[in-house]
């Protein structure tokens, strides 16, 4: 289902390391929040979060099941960016 997500061109609130966009799963029509985070591989890099930090956030989100916390639906990753697909 990872490739079925198409981020909307309309940006939502952005932060220092990324942006949150609304996206829709093509097969179901369900809307999600796509948290696009720029990553870096090395500690010495100046842009983006360390990949390990984002992976830790993903691990925590996968374990949590609480009505007040957005659930992780999917994760898309490339060399320079990770996209966390979260329920709205």
Chimera marker file (.cmm) of the C-alpha trace (Angstrom):
<marker_set name="trace">
<marker id="1" x="0.000" y="0.000" z="0.000" r="1" g="1" b="0" radius="0.5"/>
<marker id="2" x="3.020" y="2.338" z="0.303" r="1" g="1" b="0" radius="0.5"/>
<marker id="3" x="2.952" y="3.569" z="-3.278" r="1" g="1" b="0" radius="0.5"/>
<marker id="4" x="-0.767" y="4.237" z="-3.122" r="1" g="1" b="0" radius="0.5"/>
<marker id="5" x="-0.198" y="7.407" z="-1.130" r="1" g="1" b="0" radius="0.5"/>
<marker id="6" x="-0.075" y="10.628" z="-3.095" r="1" g="1" b="0" radius="0.5"/>
<marker id="7" x="0.791" y="13.699" z="-1.006" r="1" g="1" b="0" radius="0.5"/>
<marker id="8" x="-1.393" y="16.683" z="-1.728" r="1" g="1" b="0" radius="0.5"/>
<marker id="9" x="0.360" y="19.696" z="-3.240" r="1" g="1" b="0" radius="0.5"/>
<marker id="10" x="-1.185" y="21.852" z="-0.501" r="1" g="1" b="0" radius="0.5"/>
<marker id="11" x="1.311" y="22.063" z="2.355" r="1" g="1" b="0" radius="0.5"/>
<marker id="12" x="0.305" y="21.955" z="5.974" r="1" g="1" b="0" radius="0.5"/>
<marker id="13" x="2.314" y="23.289" z="8.906" r="1" g="1" b="0" radius="0.5"/>
<marker id="14" x="6.022" y="22.949" z="8.312" r="1" g="1" b="0" radius="0.5"/>
<marker id="15" x="8.856" y="22.647" z="10.764" r="1" g="1" b="0" radius="0.5"/>
<marker id="16" x="12.601" y="22.956" z="10.685" r="1" g="1" b="0" radius="0.5"/>
<marker id="17" x="13.152" y="19.455" z="9.294" r="1" g="1" b="0" radius="0.5"/>
<marker id="18" x="10.058" y="18.747" z="7.237" r="1" g="1" b="0" radius="0.5"/>
<marker id="19" x="6.461" y="19.374" z="6.353" r="1" g="1" b="0" radius="0.5"/>
<marker id="20" x="3.091" y="17.728" z="6.999" r="1" g="1" b="0" radius="0.5"/>
<marker id="21" x="0.766" y="17.250" z="4.035" r="1" g="1" b="0" radius="0.5"/>
<marker id="22" x="-2.636" y="15.723" z="3.604" r="1" g="1" b="0" radius="0.5"/>
<marker id="23" x="-2.613" y="12.627" z="1.412" r="1" g="1" b="0" radius="0.5"/>
<marker id="24" x="-5.196" y="10.149" z="0.157" r="1" g="1" b="0" radius="0.5"/>
<marker id="25" x="-4.871" y="6.422" z="-0.278" r="1" g="1" b="0" radius="0.5"/>
<marker id="26" x="-5.942" y="5.793" z="-3.867" r="1" g="1" b="0" radius="0.5"/>
<marker id="27" x="-7.442" y="2.346" z="-3.301" r="1" g="1" b="0" radius="0.5"/>
<marker id="28" x="-9.734" y="3.359" z="-0.421" r="1" g="1" b="0" radius="0.5"/>
<marker id="29" x="-10.047" y="7.138" z="-0.691" r="1" g="1" b="0" radius="0.5"/>
<marker id="30" x="-9.059" y="7.492" z="2.980" r="1" g="1" b="0" radius="0.5"/>
<marker id="31" x="-7.198" y="10.678" z="3.939" r="1" g="1" b="0" radius="0.5"/>
<marker id="32" x="-4.036" y="10.643" z="6.046" r="1" g="1" b="0" radius="0.5"/>
<marker id="33" x="-1.355" y="13.069" z="7.235" r="1" g="1" b="0" radius="0.5"/>
<marker id="34" x="2.019" y="12.553" z="5.533" r="1" g="1" b="0" radius="0.5"/>
<marker id="35" x="4.831" y="13.776" z="7.769" r="1" g="1" b="0" radius="0.5"/>
<marker id="36" x="7.772" y="14.273" z="5.389" r="1" g="1" b="0" radius="0.5"/>
<marker id="37" x="11.040" y="14.437" z="7.352" r="1" g="1" b="0" radius="0.5"/>
<marker id="38" x="14.421" y="15.191" z="5.806" r="1" g="1" b="0" radius="0.5"/>
<marker id="39" x="17.044" y="12.809" z="7.139" r="1" g="1" b="0" radius="0.5"/>
<marker id="40" x="20.796" y="12.684" z="7.275" r="1" g="1" b="0" radius="0.5"/>
<marker id="41" x="23.009" y="9.683" z="7.718" r="1" g="1" b="0" radius="0.5"/>
<marker id="42" x="25.820" y="11.157" z="9.765" r="1" g="1" b="0" radius="0.5"/>
<marker id="43" x="25.873" y="13.156" z="12.967" r="1" g="1" b="0" radius="0.5"/>
<marker id="44" x="28.091" y="15.784" z="11.413" r="1" g="1" b="0" radius="0.5"/>
<marker id="45" x="25.522" y="16.658" z="8.749" r="1" g="1" b="0" radius="0.5"/>
<marker id="46" x="23.795" y="19.984" z="9.233" r="1" g="1" b="0" radius="0.5"/>
<marker id="47" x="20.463" y="19.386" z="7.509" r="1" g="1" b="0" radius="0.5"/>
<marker id="48" x="17.687" y="17.118" z="8.647" r="1" g="1" b="0" radius="0.5"/>
<marker id="49" x="17.270" y="14.748" z="11.536" r="1" g="1" b="0" radius="0.5"/>
<marker id="50" x="19.475" y="11.763" z="12.110" r="1" g="1" b="0" radius="0.5"/>
<marker id="51" x="17.867" y="8.720" z="10.547" r="1" g="1" b="0" radius="0.5"/>
<marker id="52" x="18.094" y="6.890" z="13.884" r="1" g="1" b="0" radius="0.5"/>
<marker id="53" x="15.939" y="9.578" z="15.540" r="1" g="1" b="0" radius="0.5"/>
<marker id="54" x="13.168" y="9.105" z="12.993" r="1" g="1" b="0" radius="0.5"/>
<marker id="55" x="13.424" y="5.315" z="13.236" r="1" g="1" b="0" radius="0.5"/>
<marker id="56" x="13.051" y="5.614" z="17.024" r="1" g="1" b="0" radius="0.5"/>
<marker id="57" x="9.910" y="7.731" z="16.592" r="1" g="1" b="0" radius="0.5"/>
<marker id="58" x="8.518" y="5.110" z="14.206" r="1" g="1" b="0" radius="0.5"/>
<marker id="59" x="9.251" y="2.299" z="16.671" r="1" g="1" b="0" radius="0.5"/>
<marker id="60" x="7.438" y="4.185" z="19.439" r="1" g="1" b="0" radius="0.5"/>
<marker id="61" x="4.441" y="4.986" z="17.230" r="1" g="1" b="0" radius="0.5"/>
<marker id="62" x="4.136" y="1.328" z="16.236" r="1" g="1" b="0" radius="0.5"/>
<marker id="63" x="3.888" y="0.329" z="19.902" r="1" g="1" b="0" radius="0.5"/>
<marker id="64" x="1.426" y="3.003" z="21.011" r="1" g="1" b="0" radius="0.5"/>
<marker id="65" x="-2.312" y="2.489" z="20.789" r="1" g="1" b="0" radius="0.5"/>
<marker id="66" x="-3.997" y="5.482" z="22.414" r="1" g="1" b="0" radius="0.5"/>
<marker id="67" x="-7.066" y="7.456" z="21.257" r="1" g="1" b="0" radius="0.5"/>
<marker id="68" x="-5.226" y="10.801" z="21.627" r="1" g="1" b="0" radius="0.5"/>
<marker id="69" x="-2.141" y="9.785" z="19.617" r="1" g="1" b="0" radius="0.5"/>
<marker id="70" x="-2.159" y="9.545" z="15.830" r="1" g="1" b="0" radius="0.5"/>
<marker id="71" x="-1.558" y="5.975" z="14.674" r="1" g="1" b="0" radius="0.5"/>
<marker id="72" x="1.143" y="5.180" z="12.163" r="1" g="1" b="0" radius="0.5"/>
<marker id="73" x="-0.452" y="3.762" z="9.007" r="1" g="1" b="0" radius="0.5"/>
<marker id="74" x="2.601" y="3.383" z="6.771" r="1" g="1" b="0" radius="0.5"/>
<marker id="75" x="6.233" y="4.376" z="6.359" r="1" g="1" b="0" radius="0.5"/>
<marker id="76" x="7.932" y="5.352" z="3.112" r="1" g="1" b="0" radius="0.5"/>
<marker id="77" x="11.693" y="5.888" z="3.088" r="1" g="1" b="0" radius="0.5"/>
<marker id="78" x="14.317" y="7.065" z="0.661" r="1" g="1" b="0" radius="0.5"/>
<marker id="79" x="17.940" y="7.991" z="1.189" r="1" g="1" b="0" radius="0.5"/>
<marker id="80" x="17.225" y="11.642" z="1.990" r="1" g="1" b="0" radius="0.5"/>
<marker id="81" x="13.679" y="11.571" z="3.359" r="1" g="1" b="0" radius="0.5"/>
<marker id="82" x="11.263" y="9.492" z="5.429" r="1" g="1" b="0" radius="0.5"/>
<marker id="83" x="7.496" y="9.883" z="5.149" r="1" g="1" b="0" radius="0.5"/>
<marker id="84" x="5.390" y="8.824" z="8.118" r="1" g="1" b="0" radius="0.5"/>
<marker id="85" x="1.783" y="8.265" z="7.028" r="1" g="1" b="0" radius="0.5"/>
<marker id="86" x="-0.418" y="8.956" z="10.053" r="1" g="1" b="0" radius="0.5"/>
<marker id="87" x="-4.150" y="8.660" z="10.637" r="1" g="1" b="0" radius="0.5"/>
<marker id="88" x="-5.964" y="11.972" z="10.819" r="1" g="1" b="0" radius="0.5"/>
<link id1="1" id2="2" r="1" g="1" b="0" radius="0.2"/>
<link id1="2" id2="3" r="1" g="1" b="0" radius="0.2"/>
<link id1="3" id2="4" r="1" g="1" b="0" radius="0.2"/>
<link id1="4" id2="5" r="1" g="1" b="0" radius="0.2"/>
<link id1="5" id2="6" r="1" g="1" b="0" radius="0.2"/>
<link id1="6" id2="7" r="1" g="1" b="0" radius="0.2"/>
<link id1="7" id2="8" r="1" g="1" b="0" radius="0.2"/>
<link id1="8" id2="9" r="1" g="1" b="0" radius="0.2"/>
<link id1="9" id2="10" r="1" g="1" b="0" radius="0.2"/>
<link id1="10" id2="11" r="1" g="1" b="0" radius="0.2"/>
<link id1="11" id2="12" r="1" g="1" b="0" radius="0.2"/>
<link id1="12" id2="13" r="1" g="1" b="0" radius="0.2"/>
<link id1="13" id2="14" r="1" g="1" b="0" radius="0.2"/>
<link id1="14" id2="15" r="1" g="1" b="0" radius="0.2"/>
<link id1="15" id2="16" r="1" g="1" b="0" radius="0.2"/>
<link id1="16" id2="17" r="1" g="1" b="0" radius="0.2"/>
<link id1="17" id2="18" r="1" g="1" b="0" radius="0.2"/>
<link id1="18" id2="19" r="1" g="1" b="0" radius="0.2"/>
<link id1="19" id2="20" r="1" g="1" b="0" radius="0.2"/>
<link id1="20" id2="21" r="1" g="1" b="0" radius="0.2"/>
<link id1="21" id2="22" r="1" g="1" b="0" radius="0.2"/>
<link id1="22" id2="23" r="1" g="1" b="0" radius="0.2"/>
<link id1="23" id2="24" r="1" g="1" b="0" radius="0.2"/>
<link id1="24" id2="25" r="1" g="1" b="0" radius="0.2"/>
<link id1="25" id2="26" r="1" g="1" b="0" radius="0.2"/>
<link id1="26" id2="27" r="1" g="1" b="0" radius="0.2"/>
<link id1="27" id2="28" r="1" g="1" b="0" radius="0.2"/>
<link id1="28" id2="29" r="1" g="1" b="0" radius="0.2"/>
<link id1="29" id2="30" r="1" g="1" b="0" radius="0.2"/>
<link id1="30" id2="31" r="1" g="1" b="0" radius="0.2"/>
<link id1="31" id2="32" r="1" g="1" b="0" radius="0.2"/>
<link id1="32" id2="33" r="1" g="1" b="0" radius="0.2"/>
<link id1="33" id2="34" r="1" g="1" b="0" radius="0.2"/>
<link id1="34" id2="35" r="1" g="1" b="0" radius="0.2"/>
<link id1="35" id2="36" r="1" g="1" b="0" radius="0.2"/>
<link id1="36" id2="37" r="1" g="1" b="0" radius="0.2"/>
<link id1="37" id2="38" r="1" g="1" b="0" radius="0.2"/>
<link id1="38" id2="39" r="1" g="1" b="0" radius="0.2"/>
<link id1="39" id2="40" r="1" g="1" b="0" radius="0.2"/>
<link id1="40" id2="41" r="1" g="1" b="0" radius="0.2"/>
<link id1="41" id2="42" r="1" g="1" b="0" radius="0.2"/>
<link id1="42" id2="43" r="1" g="1" b="0" radius="0.2"/>
<link id1="43" id2="44" r="1" g="1" b="0" radius="0.2"/>
<link id1="44" id2="45" r="1" g="1" b="0" radius="0.2"/>
<link id1="45" id2="46" r="1" g="1" b="0" radius="0.2"/>
<link id1="46" id2="47" r="1" g="1" b="0" radius="0.2"/>
<link id1="47" id2="48" r="1" g="1" b="0" radius="0.2"/>
<link id1="48" id2="49" r="1" g="1" b="0" radius="0.2"/>
<link id1="49" id2="50" r="1" g="1" b="0" radius="0.2"/>
<link id1="50" id2="51" r="1" g="1" b="0" radius="0.2"/>
<link id1="51" id2="52" r="1" g="1" b="0" radius="0.2"/>
<link id1="52" id2="53" r="1" g="1" b="0" radius="0.2"/>
<link id1="53" id2="54" r="1" g="1" b="0" radius="0.2"/>
<link id1="54" id2="55" r="1" g="1" b="0" radius="0.2"/>
<link id1="55" id2="56" r="1" g="1" b="0" radius="0.2"/>
<link id1="56" id2="57" r="1" g="1" b="0" radius="0.2"/>
<link id1="57" id2="58" r="1" g="1" b="0" radius="0.2"/>
<link id1="58" id2="59" r="1" g="1" b="0" radius="0.2"/>
<link id1="59" id2="60" r="1" g="1" b="0" radius="0.2"/>
<link id1="60" id2="61" r="1" g="1" b="0" radius="0.2"/>
<link id1="61" id2="62" r="1" g="1" b="0" radius="0.2"/>
<link id1="62" id2="63" r="1" g="1" b="0" radius="0.2"/>
<link id1="63" id2="64" r="1" g="1" b="0" radius="0.2"/>
<link id1="64" id2="65" r="1" g="1" b="0" radius="0.2"/>
<link id1="65" id2="66" r="1" g="1" b="0" radius="0.2"/>
<link id1="66" id2="67" r="1" g="1" b="0" radius="0.2"/>
<link id1="67" id2="68" r="1" g="1" b="0" radius="0.2"/>
<link id1="68" id2="69" r="1" g="1" b="0" radius="0.2"/>
<link id1="69" id2="70" r="1" g="1" b="0" radius="0.2"/>
<link id1="70" id2="71" r="1" g="1" b="0" radius="0.2"/>
<link id1="71" id2="72" r="1" g="1" b="0" radius="0.2"/>
<link id1="72" id2="73" r="1" g="1" b="0" radius="0.2"/>
<link id1="73" id2="74" r="1" g="1" b="0" radius="0.2"/>
<link id1="74" id2="75" r="1" g="1" b="0" radius="0.2"/>
<link id1="75" id2="76" r="1" g="1" b="0" radius="0.2"/>
<link id1="76" id2="77" r="1" g="1" b="0" radius="0.2"/>
<link id1="77" id2="78" r="1" g="1" b="0" radius="0.2"/>
<link id1="78" id2="79" r="1" g="1" b="0" radius="0.2"/>
<link id1="79" id2="80" r="1" g="1" b="0" radius="0.2"/>
<link id1="80" id2="81" r="1" g="1" b="0" radius="0.2"/>
<link id1="81" id2="82" r="1" g="1" b="0" radius="0.2"/>
<link id1="82" id2="83" r="1" g="1" b="0" radius="0.2"/>
<link id1="83" id2="84" r="1" g="1" b="0" radius="0.2"/>
<link id1="84" id2="85" r="1" g="1" b="0" radius="0.2"/>
<link id1="85" id2="86" r="1" g="1" b="0" radius="0.2"/>
<link id1="86" id2="87" r="1" g="1" b="0" radius="0.2"/>
<link id1="87" id2="88" r="1" g="1" b="0" radius="0.2"/>
</marker_set>
